[in-house]
Amino acid sequence: MIKIIKVNKNYRFIKNNQNLKTESGNILFVKRKKHAELIIEEFLQQTKSKNPNTLLNLTLFSCNLNKDEIEQIKQKIIELLNFDLLIFRFFDEIELVKIMDKEFDPFICEFEDLFDCKFKKIFSILHSGNLKHLLFKSYLDKLDIFKLTTIFKLSSLTKSVILSYFFVNKKINYKTLYKLTNIEYNYQQKRWGTVEEQLLMNKDFIERIKNISFFFKNIS
């Protein structure tokens, strides 16, 4: 039987008088009791899901991180930011570019103001991202491992650090995040129709966003 105990402001899991630990030997913990109870429910299922974005697996991923891995994740997020989905405009369809300008530019401008940076829109497939995001790196340094995992997983999935940031700060929900990161797909779908294979990929994409969103809901 696994028990939940509160240690300072965190909740730990005890089995046979021992703390449950991750593969690397770190103590498994969460910050909210409801999160802990949901973790217990997954443990009771006795079969570990292969889906990396379940509540349990994202929690294990977070708690398993060491200091070097945390810094590597921050660096990967910065690298993704230099090639953020929102700054790409190399499309022949003028109407699509106008839609992107309307939907994306407000987020880009607000992010630039918040973190004192300036993006250049990409109108060619040849692009070298070398911006220095010092203020944003400072922001990442202040995140706990769970929020850092959320922004990393979402950024890797959606290819937009900017939108992932606004999601983590509760300025947009997962439905808006999904819609904005699929503007090109939705535009092409209306123009050329749907393909069954693409519909399956799209379904998987939104399920992954929903799973990460559920994780974030339980850590914040």
Secondary structure, DSSP 4 states (H G I P E B T S, - for coil): --EEEEETTEEEEEETTEE-B-TTSPBPEES-HHHHHHHHHHHHT-S--S-TTSHHHHHHHHHH--HHHHHHHHHHHHHHHTT-GGGB---S-HHHHHHHHHHHHHHHHHHHHHHT-----B-SS--------HHHHHHHHHS-HHHHHHHHHHHHHHS-HHHHHHHHTTSS-HHHHHHHHTHHHHHHHHHH---HHHHHHHHHHHHHHHHHHHHHHHH-
